[in-house]
Amino acid sequence: MAIWYTDVATNQQQGVNFPGQSGLGMLTPQPGTQNNPTLEGLSKITAVYTMTGNEAAGDIINIALLNSGQSLDPNGHISTGATAPGATFTVAIGDNDQGLVTTLPIVNPMVLPNTNVVIQAPTWVSGTSYAVGAVVLDATATPAYATYTCISAVSGSTAPHSDSTHWQANSSRYSTAVSIASANANVSSNGGNLNGQTNYYVSEDCWLQALVSTLVTPAAGATIAFRFDTIANN
């Protein structure tokens, strides 16, 4: 599984964003154009991914940061350019809220020491009682330790990735797999797949992600635009 970044996510990675690297006395060079605050602020995400031709099913595209207290409007759109990105290409839209610390956005090194509290979900344990809203890491999922949210109280022995009645994969929280294989397409995520989590708000800074469900013949240089609105819980 490879992880890729849109132009926005690339600029948002801590360590390559403001206020710059400690001791350099200057701003960290940006890998792309600095985010446009009118398009990529709190309320709207507009991010573009350019295909390398090396993508594969199971890969993840980090679209942009979702901050603690935000919710995503699942009725977003995914648009493709003049070149079809693949002969077959489907993606699901989700996030990695409370995922493994190593997969979350890098903690900003300029924040004072010991002031960052990272919320990582516990690993699912067979037979443990879980209430609606509980988030766990499934060690036996693919990829391992993927995050799942409880949508119906349960205390059984079936791992979350095999129990869609009680668990929702965070990787498809906002949309199940939709096809983006066509050129010049504008695909709606069609209401998402929240399974009753209509008032869900992110609890930990995380990545909004596109999980590549299927992909055949990826086209290097093809572009994909992700457009989603966010809602602040305040």
Secondary structure per residue as TSV (DSSP state, phi and psi in degrees):
chain	resnum	aa	ss	phi	psi
A	1	M	-	360.0	124.0
A	2	A	-	-104.6	154.4
A	3	I	E	-115.9	127.8
A	4	W	E	-117.4	164.7
A	5	Y	E	-131.9	138.2
A	6	T	-	-73.0	175.4
A	7	D	H	-61.6	-38.9
A	8	V	H	-68.0	-48.2
A	9	A	H	-62.0	-35.9
A	10	T	H	-60.6	-44.1
A	11	N	H	-72.7	-24.1
A	12	Q	H	-86.8	-6.9
A	13	Q	S	-64.2	122.0
A	14	Q	T	-59.7	142.7
A	15	G	T	102.0	-21.1
A	16	V	S	-123.1	13.8
A	17	N	S	-120.0	175.8
A	18	F	T	-59.2	148.5
A	19	P	T	-94.6	17.6
A	20	G	-	98.9	168.0
A	21	Q	-	-77.3	138.5
A	22	S	T	-61.6	133.7
A	23	G	T	90.1	-10.3
A	24	L	S	-81.7	-24.9
A	25	G	S	72.4	18.0
A	26	M	S	-155.6	169.3
A	27	L	-	-74.4	145.2
A	28	T	-	-65.5	130.8
A	29	P	-	-58.3	136.0
A	30	Q	-	-89.0	140.8
A	31	P	S	-76.3	-11.2
A	32	G	S	-156.0	-170.1
A	33	T	-	-67.0	135.1
A	34	Q	-	-59.4	143.3
A	35	N	-	-52.4	139.2
A	36	N	-	-84.5	112.6
A	37	P	T	-64.2	-21.6
A	38	T	T	-80.5	-17.8
A	39	L	T	-112.1	-25.5
A	40	E	S	-125.0	38.4
A	41	G	S	-93.9	-153.4
A	42	L	S	-62.5	-38.4
A	43	S	S	-92.4	-17.6
A	44	K	E	-144.0	139.4
A	45	I	E	-115.3	124.2
A	46	T	E	-129.3	105.1
A	47	A	E	-130.4	143.3
A	48	V	E	-119.2	133.2
A	49	Y	E	-113.5	133.1
A	50	T	E	-107.1	122.9
A	51	M	-	-65.3	141.7
A	52	T	-	-96.0	-19.9
A	53	G	S	91.8	-3.3
A	54	N	-	-107.0	4.5
A	55	E	-	-68.7	157.6
A	56	A	-	-151.2	162.4
A	57	A	T	-56.9	137.2
A	58	G	T	96.5	-12.4
A	59	D	-	-73.6	163.4
A	60	I	E	-124.9	135.3
A	61	I	E	-107.6	113.4
A	62	N	E	-75.1	117.8
A	63	I	E	-85.8	-52.8
A	64	A	E	-170.7	167.9
A	65	L	E	-75.1	138.9
A	66	L	E	-110.8	126.7
A	67	N	-	-93.5	155.7
A	68	S	T	-53.1	132.0
A	69	G	T	93.8	-3.5
A	70	Q	E	-94.9	153.9
A	71	S	E	-126.5	153.0
A	72	L	E	-105.9	133.3
A	73	D	-	-74.1	114.3
A	74	P	S	-70.4	-9.9
A	75	N	-	-86.0	52.7
A	76	G	-	-89.6	-174.7
A	77	H	E	-135.4	148.2
A	78	I	E	-123.1	123.2
A	79	S	E	-117.3	147.0
A	80	T	E	-115.3	159.8
A	81	G	-	-89.1	-160.0
A	82	A	S	-68.2	-22.3
A	83	T	S	-102.7	127.5
A	84	A	-	-63.0	128.7
A	85	P	S	-71.8	-15.3
A	86	G	-	-173.5	158.2
A	87	A	S	-67.6	-39.3
A	88	T	E	-133.6	130.7
A	89	F	E	-156.8	111.4
A	90	T	E	-126.1	143.4
A	91	V	E	-134.5	146.6
A	92	A	E	-107.0	149.4
A	93	I	E	-111.7	125.9
A	94	G	E	-153.9	-156.3
A	95	D	E	-148.1	175.9
A	96	N	-	-119.9	40.4
A	97	D	T	-54.1	127.9
A	98	Q	T	63.1	23.0
A	99	G	-	-74.1	-174.7
A	100	L	-	-55.3	137.8
A	101	V	G	-53.4	-36.3
A	102	T	G	-69.0	-14.2
A	103	T	G	-103.7	-9.3
A	104	L	S	-80.6	163.6
A	105	P	-	-54.1	141.0
A	106	I	-	-64.0	132.1
A	107	V	-	-60.6	132.0
A	108	N	-	-58.7	119.1
A	109	P	T	-69.0	-11.9
A	110	M	T	-87.0	-8.3
A	111	V	S	-74.5	143.9
A	112	L	-	-56.3	142.0
A	113	P	T	-55.9	145.4
A	114	N	T	69.1	12.0
A	115	T	-	-103.8	-7.6
A	116	N	-	-90.7	122.4
A	117	V	-	-115.3	109.1
A	118	V	-	-95.1	128.5
A	119	I	-	-94.3	112.4
A	120	Q	-	-114.7	130.0
A	121	A	-	-65.0	151.2
A	122	P	-	-75.7	160.0
A	123	T	B	-74.9	136.9
A	124	W	-	-60.9	138.1
A	125	V	-	-124.7	126.2
A	126	S	T	-57.5	134.9
A	127	G	T	86.0	-9.5
A	128	T	-	-76.5	142.8
A	129	S	-	-82.1	129.5
A	130	Y	B	-123.7	132.2
A	131	A	-	-91.8	162.3
A	132	V	T	-57.5	131.9
A	133	G	T	100.0	-14.0
A	134	A	-	-66.5	139.5
A	135	V	E	-114.2	133.9
A	136	V	E	-134.9	162.7
A	137	L	E	-101.2	128.3
A	138	D	E	-98.8	106.8
A	139	A	T	-65.4	-24.8
A	140	T	T	-99.4	4.9
A	141	A	S	-77.5	172.5
A	142	T	S	-121.2	114.5
A	143	P	S	-70.3	160.3
A	144	A	T	-61.1	142.4
A	145	Y	T	64.8	34.2
A	146	A	E	-69.5	155.2
A	147	T	E	-93.2	141.8
A	148	Y	E	-135.6	145.5
A	149	T	E	-113.5	133.8
A	150	C	E	-72.6	126.5
A	151	I	S	-111.3	-8.2
A	152	S	S	-153.4	127.3
A	153	A	-	-50.4	137.9
A	154	V	B	-153.5	153.9
A	155	S	-	-145.9	31.8
A	156	G	-	-87.5	-169.2
A	157	S	S	-109.3	4.5
A	158	T	S	-89.0	126.2
A	159	A	-	-62.2	148.6
A	160	P	G	-52.3	-39.4
A	161	H	G	-67.7	-14.6
A	162	S	G	-110.5	12.4
A	163	D	-	-136.5	76.3
A	164	S	T	-72.5	-12.5
A	165	T	T	-69.3	-35.8
A	166	H	T	-111.0	-14.3
A	167	W	E	-131.7	141.1
A	168	Q	E	-113.5	126.8
A	169	A	E	-68.6	126.7
A	170	N	G	-62.1	-24.4
A	171	S	G	-67.9	-15.7
A	172	S	G	-128.9	30.6
A	173	R	S	-61.0	-37.7
A	174	Y	S	-100.5	-22.4
A	175	S	E	-163.5	132.8
A	176	T	E	-72.1	173.8
A	177	A	E	-58.8	127.7
A	178	V	E	-121.9	150.4
A	179	S	E	-83.3	128.9
A	180	I	-	-125.7	30.1
A	181	A	-	-76.5	-23.7
A	182	S	S	-79.6	150.7
A	183	A	T	-76.5	150.9
A	184	N	T	52.3	40.8
A	185	A	-	-102.9	156.7
A	186	N	E	-135.9	96.6
A	187	V	E	-101.7	130.0
A	188	S	E	-84.5	145.5
A	189	S	-	-76.5	-4.9
A	190	N	T	62.4	43.9
A	191	G	T	90.3	-8.3
A	192	G	-	75.5	-173.0
A	193	N	-	-138.0	47.9
A	194	L	-	-74.2	-16.5
A	195	N	T	49.6	49.5
A	196	G	T	90.8	-5.2
A	197	Q	-	-86.6	44.6
A	198	T	T	-66.4	-20.5
A	199	N	T	-108.6	25.1
A	200	Y	-	-72.9	132.3
A	201	Y	-	-124.6	142.0
A	202	V	-	-62.9	133.5
A	203	S	S	-99.4	-19.0
A	204	E	S	-138.7	138.4
A	205	D	-	-50.5	131.7
A	206	C	E	-151.8	178.9
A	207	W	E	-98.2	132.3
A	208	L	E	-75.0	130.0
A	209	Q	E	-132.5	150.2
A	210	A	E	-110.1	118.4
A	211	L	E	-91.5	120.9
A	212	V	E	-74.3	107.8
A	213	S	E	-81.5	-47.0
A	214	T	E	-140.0	146.2
A	215	L	E	-158.3	124.8
A	216	V	E	-129.0	130.4
A	217	T	S	56.4	66.6
A	218	P	-	-63.6	141.8
A	219	A	-	-106.7	111.3
A	220	A	T	-61.3	134.9
A	221	G	T	92.1	-15.2
A	222	A	-	-68.8	147.9
A	223	T	E	-115.3	148.5
A	224	I	E	-132.5	127.2
A	225	A	E	-107.2	131.4
A	226	F	E	-109.1	126.1
A	227	R	E	-127.7	113.0
A	228	F	E	-137.7	145.9
A	229	D	E	-98.8	146.0
A	230	T	E	-117.0	158.8
A	231	I	E	-127.2	133.3
A	232	A	E	-92.8	138.0
A	233	N	-	-90.5	58.8
A	234	N	-	-160.3	360.0
